Amino acid sequence: MIGKKKFKEFVYEYDDTRYKGKYGFIEIENPAYEYDYTQEKYLIRKPTPQERKEIMLNYIIENSGKRISINYLSTTFAVSDRTIQKILKELKEENLIKVIPTFKKDGTQRFNIYKYIGKTRIKTGKELTIDLLYNPDNPYGFRDFDWEDHKFPYDGEWYSNDELEELKIKNERKHKEFLKEKQNYKIKNEILSFNCS
């Protein structure tokens, strides 16, 4: 079965995480914590739904024709099995993957085999992968959450709604700009790879 090693490495080693397996928040052990205990023990990261889908597709391309555990993917992305099934269904409907059910001798179902059937892709080395998602240095620039940055002034009764709204708008603008840049970069790469072929 694909992914068993990473499943143990990233999930079951750490039991004191805050969001383990919830809401799409990925928790990564912070290497700086080993030397500086004032640092957060875990880095919190959350890919967008589109990033999650792209990582899954690249994972399937990398492991095309092999059995893949939905539970491994849901644990890796800290989402439910249902969310993973929904993404797999979308990829199948977009004619990017083929799902081949497999069965044991006694008739019970095993993990499905997933095969990439989309257009041939030129590997650039910049594809989104699970390893990139879990890289503490975050070279791709996934959304990181520094919880100190998400605290709001407390006036003794409640948190200021104005500041909450202002920060929400600011973060949405920032993220839209980032996604636009990423899309432009992707389009340039597609044009380059098209011109090369």
C-alpha positions in Angstrom: 0.0 0.0 0.0 1.3 3.5 -0.9 1.9 6.0 1.8 2.1 3.8 4.9 5.6 5.2 5.9 4.6 8.8 5.7 1.3 8.1 7.5 3.2 6.9 10.6 5.9 9.6 10.2 3.6 12.6 10.1 0.7 11.6 12.2 1.1 9.1 14.9 4.4 10.3 16.3 2.9 13.4 17.7 -0.1 13.1 20.0 -0.1 16.6 21.6 -1.0 18.5 18.5 -3.9 21.0 18.6 -5.7 20.4 15.4 -4.5 16.8 14.4 -6.8 15.5 11.7 -9.1 18.5 11.7 -10.3 21.2 9.4 -7.5 20.8 6.9 -4.8 22.2 9.3 -1.5 20.4 8.7 0.8 20.3 11.8 4.5 20.1 11.2 7.1 19.7 13.9 9.0 23.0 14.1 12.8 22.2 13.8 13.6 25.6 15.5 11.8 24.4 18.7 14.6 21.9 19.3 17.0 24.8 19.9 14.6 27.6 21.1 11.8 26.6 23.3 10.1 30.0 23.0 9.2 29.0 19.4 6.0 27.2 18.6 6.4 23.4 18.8 4.3 22.9 15.6 4.0 24.9 12.4 0.4 25.2 11.3 -0.2 25.1 7.5 -3.4 24.9 5.5 -3.4 24.4 1.7 -6.3 25.8 -0.3 -8.8 23.3 -1.8 -7.2 23.9 -5.2 -3.7 23.2 -3.9 -5.0 20.1 -2.1 -6.5 18.8 -5.3 -3.3 19.5 -7.3 -1.1 17.8 -4.7 -3.5 14.8 -4.8 -3.3 14.6 -8.6 0.5 14.8 -8.6 0.5 12.1 -5.9 -1.7 9.9 -8.2 0.6 10.6 -11.2 3.6 9.6 -9.2 1.9 6.4 -8.0 -0.2 5.7 -11.1 -1.4 2.1 -11.3 -0.9 1.4 -7.6 -3.3 1.0 -4.7 -3.8 4.2 -2.7 -5.4 4.4 0.7 -8.1 7.1 1.1 -7.5 7.0 4.8 -3.8 7.8 4.2 -4.7 10.9 2.1 -7.4 12.1 4.5 -4.9 11.9 7.4 -2.1 13.5 5.4 -4.4 16.5 4.4 -6.1 16.5 7.9 -9.6 16.3 6.2 -12.3 13.7 6.2 -12.4 10.6 4.0 -15.5 12.2 2.4 -13.5 15.2 1.3 -10.9 13.0 -0.3 -13.6 11.0 -2.1 -15.1 14.2 -3.4 -11.8 15.3 -4.9 -11.2 11.9 -6.4 -14.7 12.0 -7.9 -13.9 15.4 -9.5 -10.6 14.1 -10.9 -12.5 11.1 -12.4 -15.2 13.3 -13.9 -12.5 15.6 -15.4 -11.1 12.5 -17.1 -7.8 12.8 -15.3 -7.8 9.5 -13.4 -9.3 6.0 -13.7 -10.4 4.2 -10.6 -10.0 0.4 -10.7 -11.7 -1.4 -7.8 -9.8 -4.5 -6.4 -11.0 -7.4 -4.4 -9.6 -10.1 -2.1 -10.2 -13.8 -2.8 -13.1 -13.7 -0.3 -14.8 -10.9 -2.3 -14.2 -8.1 0.2 -13.0 -4.9 -1.4 -9.4 -3.7 -1.1 -7.9 -0.3 -1.8 -8.7 1.0 -5.3 -6.0 1.3 -7.9 -5.8 4.9 -9.3 -4.4 5.4 -12.7 -3.6 8.8 -14.3 -5.2 9.0 -17.8 -4.9 12.8 -18.5 -2.6 14.5 -21.0 1.1 13.8 -20.7 2.7 16.2 -18.3 6.3 17.5 -18.5 7.9 17.3 -15.1 9.4 20.6 -14.1 10.4 19.8 -10.5 8.0 22.6 -9.3 4.9 20.4 -8.9 3.0 20.6 -5.7 3.7 17.5 -3.6 3.1 16.1 -0.1 6.8 16.5 0.7 6.6 20.3 -0.3 3.5 20.7 1.9 5.3 19.1 4.9 8.6 21.0 4.3 9.1 23.2 7.4 10.9 25.8 5.2 7.7 26.2 3.1 9.5 26.9 -0.2 6.2 26.9 -2.2 4.5 29.4 0.1 1.5 27.5 1.4 -0.6 29.4 4.0 1.1 29.3 7.3 -0.7 30.3 10.5 1.3 32.1 13.2 -1.3 32.2 15.9 0.2 35.4 17.5 -0.7 37.2 14.3 -4.3 36.1 14.6 -5.0 37.4 18.1 -7.1 40.6 18.6 -7.1 43.3 21.2 -9.4 42.4 24.1 -11.3 45.4 25.5 -12.3 43.6 28.7 -15.7 42.5 27.3 -15.2 41.3 23.8 -12.8 41.3 20.9 -13.1 44.3 18.5 -15.3 43.3 15.5 -14.0 46.2 13.4 -10.4 44.8 13.7 -11.6 41.3 12.9 -13.4 42.5 9.8 -10.5 44.7 8.7 -8.0 41.9 9.0 -10.3 39.5 7.2 -10.5 41.8 4.2 -6.8 42.4 4.3 -6.0 38.6 4.3 -8.5 37.9 1.5 -6.9 40.6 -0.7 -3.4 39.3 0.1 -4.5 35.7 -0.7 -6.2 36.7 -4.0 -3.0 38.5 -5.1 -1.0 35.4 -4.3 -3.4 33.1 -6.2 -3.3 35.5 -9.2 0.5 35.5 -9.2 0.5 31.7 -9.0 -2.0 31.4 -11.9 0.1 33.7 -14.0 3.2 31.6 -13.3 1.3 28.4 -14.2 0.1 29.9 -17.5 3.6 31.0 -18.4 4.9 27.5 -17.7 2.2 26.0 -19.8 3.0 28.3 -22.7 6.7 27.5 -22.4 6.1 23.8 -22.4 3.7 24.1 -25.3 6.3 26.1 -27.3 9.0 23.6 -26.5 6.9 20.7 -27.9 
